[in-house]
Amino acid sequence: MSGAGGRGCGSPVPQRAPWSLVAATAAFCLVSATSVWTAGAEPMSREEKQKLGNQVLEMFDHAYGNYMEHAYPADELMPLTCRGRVRGQEPSRGDVDDALGKFSLTLIDSLDTLVVLNKTKEFEDAVRKVLRDVNLDNDVVVSVFETNIRVLGGLLGGHSLAIMLKEKGEYMQWYNDELLQMAKQLGYKLLPAFNTTSGLPYPRINLKFGIRKPEARTGTETDTCTACAGTLILEFAALSRFTGATIFEEYARKALDFLWEKRQRSSNLVGVTINIHTGDWVRKDSGVGAGIDSYYEYLLKAYVLLGDDSFLERFNTHYDAIMRYISQPPLLLDVHIHKPMLNARTWMDALLAFFPGLQVLKGDIRPAIETHEMLYQVIKKHNFLPEAFTTDFRVHWAQHPLRPEFAESTYFLYKATGDPYYLEVGKTLIENLNKYARVPCGFAAMKDVRTGSHEDRMDSFFLAEMFKYLYLLFADKEDIIFDIEDYIFTTEAHLLPLWLSTTNQSISKKNITSEYTELDDSNFDWTCPNTQILFPNDPLYAQSIREPLKNVVDKSCPRGIIRVREESFRSGAKPPLRARDFMATNPEHLEILKKMGVSLIHLKDGRVQLVQHAIQAASSIDAEDGLRFMQEMIELSSQQQKEQQLPPRAVQIVSHPFFGRVVLTAGPAQFGLDLSKHKETRGFVASSKPYNGCSELTNPEAVMGKIALIQRGQCMFAEKARNIQNAGAIGGIVIDDNEGSSSDTAPLFQMAGDGKDTDDIKIPMLFLFSKEGSIILDAIREYEEVEVLLSDKAKDRDPEMENEEQSSPENDSQNQSDEQVSSSSQEVDLVDQESSEESSLNSHPESLSPADTDNVASISPSEQTSDPTENHETTNLNGECTDLDNQLQEQSETEEDSNPNVSWGKKVQPIDSILADWNEDIEAFEMMEKDEL
């Protein structure tokens, strides 16, 4: 991921400063801090660092040697079966296989790693093999993104170090830019992908036939990810600077310019996927992980490598938005680009582990330390970083394909802080790889970090990145045969020389950035800060930031000082505050929290987070009391959530041929008929027109006396309800517009009102995620007349109608078929109350485990994830963050309420605050409508 630079140390470099000076200054930013560390963790001896470095070399030899022996010239090694992975000869793995192009991928990806690890003889042999054996003219469809970062980047990195070795005079004396000529050939093969009106490339291309030809078998795609289109500039610009052919840099710049123009203007965020022809955002969630990650990385690094200020301006604008909306230290949570105060998901993916390293390059060290420490605690719990994990640090996706991003950030944090703690982190990574991933034929990816099972896979990036960063972490300057600070790392850790900034500069650099935004000068203050500012007279700076996060994932709670406390109770001292006694309206309790180092943080979206900083406690005993209080608060919240799980409602299909066998889990509304207190509603379903239900219906006769189907989006839930009620509907089902969403993976939430009196809404309203809603829509398409039952829990099937159906012989086979369809749909069959409660628990995989986190807790609101506007649910960080809205209810109201939340005392949020939140939501929707128009 990362590289060598920023604008200057301490103060910005003048705009017209020679770039060689800027590059040298930038390189200093990452290494100068290594002399700062003078206390804290015990420094690692030179001997131990050498031992660990040698261990990394042996591990690389084990992986690379087995690839060359058992897999070459195949693209990758299959370490469990000791053979090569050749595309077309193994079962397809879907998009993962798009990286394979029958061009000896692992060998090309490993070229510059060989030089970094001082294996120059092996490097020379590898280059000869590439020139002799690799064919780039294969009839195979490959990913433009993967081919660019792995193959084109690998060839350019190999060329960069080949000319460096040739200049030194010992190795590669025969070399005459052959790798560069291969890179140029590949670059021209990728160019047809850019043949779109937007300039964004197609996601795939046929190496032999290009795009759109019948033989190409590609060119029909309409969408690409932001990172796929925005992670080209380093390799393409380097190719142009090396060869003098400007076309590559021009195409990559055009793609970046288009993405910048299409950012969401009010939030300055970009979505995950975009239509390459129209520029419309297809997925409108935004984060720093999969699908977007390297777009941000390449904006900053393009500035470092090319010296173009517009890239830095864009990066800083995006970075300000990231820290404003996505960053919730130590978490980084995806949000909606149109409503950035709303979280889009309750889990994080492993690719965001690169971000602390990028923050080091930016010079924003504190959040980098916080997020890195959180990730390290997850690794210590699971041995590896799961592909995705929830906000309470449970496994969401259990795979781990030996990703290097965390090792990358560890290396750059060590370079920035000089803290030997990060050497110990690297040592842990080495131990885990050898203990859990090492197999006789290499290193195998983890299929499930919880069970330790393996997958027959060793991706090329494992050799390209992991061993490079681990070796550099433990290496001293004299251990490397060239100056690493003269190069920048691409996202695949390939090395490009910084002197390219002054070579073949024939690209017109029109600054389109400032045409669209007023840039805040404060964004530029910390591009690369002086280390004396980062660590002012405080050698324990990094440790002081990490310390509060030490127990964020740990299950244990220290008990030693608690016993001391118990003894003091017996001597007459006042016992510490217990979570069960805490009252948010009690000033004395708030003062006790402060003494224990527990602070209340009011988040921008109205939630309040409890965070404990042990170093802020009045004494060590108070710190322990605070730790215990946080643990109790989490346990209390978790217990009450389990006792009062948000009760799902049921949509039961009762018509032929389902007869109640298919039951869909639905979310309730805070307005309209309460199905838990009134009889269920039964009726046939009909789609409303317009489908979003945001205006007067044009087909009132179709929904009269029926249950109307309406799509989420464009207006508030209550407005939809009023429109269908006015048309004569007896109920409403809102279907999520986020394609693929499901109650299996997303928490249920209550549809909130619009801030007005909703007593006029008399019909029941339920919410279905996309997957469940599609079952009803598919049934309508197949059977036309579909009758459903809306209730608080599933009712018994209709035996009378079912018996009538079964008595008809011609329907026997149909019944069997439908039975299979029903069972294969994997929907929850809520036959009785017990199964209803169980399905409710299963639909909340992110529910808090009280032992999972020790120093971040929250007071749950009475309406956990209610959204005052028609949009995705507000994320309650599963016991870590929570609203105080409507939190302090009377105890009698709490007992009657079925929400899974804790409430104490009286309501405290002022009405002005609530109105402000609603106004903000309305303004966001108005802005969204303008953008889409």
Sequence and secondary structure as in RCSB ss.txt:
>XXXX:A:sequence
MSGAGGRGCGSPVPQRAPWSLVAATAAFCLVSATSVWTAGAEPMSREEKQKLGNQVLEMFDHAYGNYMEHAYPAD
ELMPLTCRGRVRGQEPSRGDVDDALGKFSLTLIDSLDTLVVLNKTKEFEDAVRKVLRDVNLDNDVVVSVFETNIR
VLGGLLGGHSLAIMLKEKGEYMQWYNDELLQMAKQLGYKLLPAFNTTSGLPYPRINLKFGIRKPEARTGTETDTC
TACAGTLILEFAALSRFTGATIFEEYARKALDFLWEKRQRSSNLVGVTINIHTGDWVRKDSGVGAGIDSYYEYLL
KAYVLLGDDSFLERFNTHYDAIMRYISQPPLLLDVHIHKPMLNARTWMDALLAFFPGLQVLKGDIRPAIETHEML
YQVIKKHNFLPEAFTTDFRVHWAQHPLRPEFAESTYFLYKATGDPYYLEVGKTLIENLNKYARVPCGFAAMKDVR
TGSHEDRMDSFFLAEMFKYLYLLFADKEDIIFDIEDYIFTTEAHLLPLWLSTTNQSISKKNITSEYTELDDSNFD
WTCPNTQILFPNDPLYAQSIREPLKNVVDKSCPRGIIRVREESFRSGAKPPLRARDFMATNPEHLEILKKMGVSL
IHLKDGRVQLVQHAIQAASSIDAEDGLRFMQEMIELSSQQQKEQQLPPRAVQIVSHPFFGRVVLTAGPAQFGLDL
SKHKETRGFVASSKPYNGCSELTNPEAVMGKIALIQRGQCMFAEKARNIQNAGAIGGIVIDDNEGSSSDTAPLFQ
MAGDGKDTDDIKIPMLFLFSKEGSIILDAIREYEEVEVLLSDKAKDRDPEMENEEQSSPENDSQNQSDEQVSSSS
QEVDLVDQESSEESSLNSHPESLSPADTDNVASISPSEQTSDPTENHETTNLNGECTDLDNQLQEQSETEEDSNP
NVSWGKKVQPIDSILADWNEDIEAFEMMEKDEL
>XXXX:A:secstr
   S  S SSS   TTS HHHHHHHHHHHHHGGGGT  SSS    HHHHHHHHHHHHHHHHHHHHHHHHHTTTSS
EEETTTTEEE TTTS   GGGGGG  SS HHHHHTHHHHHHTT HHHHHHHHHHHHHH  S  S EEEHHHIIII
IIHHHHHHHHHHHHHHHHTSS TT  SHHHHHHHHHHHHHGGGG SSSS   SEEETTTBSSSTTT      EEE
HHHHHS HHHHHHHHHHH  THHHHHHHHHHHHHHHTSBTTTTB  SEEETTT  EEE EE SSTTTHHHHHHHH
HHHHHH  HHHHHHHHHHHHHIIIIIEETTEE  EESSSTTSBS SEEEGGGGGHHHHHHHHT HHHHHHHHHHH
HHHHHHHSS  SEEETTS EEE  B    HHHHHHHHHHHHH  THHHHHHHHHHHHIIIIIEETTEE EEEETT
TTEEES B HHIIIIIHHHHHHHH  GGGSSS GGGEEE TT  EEEGGGGGSS  S     STTT    GGGGT
TSS  HHHHSTT TTHHHHHHGGGTTSS      HHHHHHHHHHHTT      GGG  TT HHHHHHHHHTTEEE
EE TTSEEEEEE GGGSSSHHHHHHHHHHHHHHHHHHHHHHHHT    EEEEE STTTTT EEEEEB BSSS  T
TTS  EEEEEEE SSTT  S  S HHHHTTSEEEEES SS HHHHHHHHHHTT SEEEEE SSTT  TTTS    
B   SS  TT  S EEEE HHHHHHHHHHHHHHS  EEEEESS     HHHHHHHHT GGGHHHHHHHHHHHHHT
T     SHHHHHHHHHHT TT   TTS SSEE    SSTT BSSSSS     TTSEEE TTTS  HHHHHH  SS
    SS  S HHHHHHHHHHHHHHHHHHHHHH 
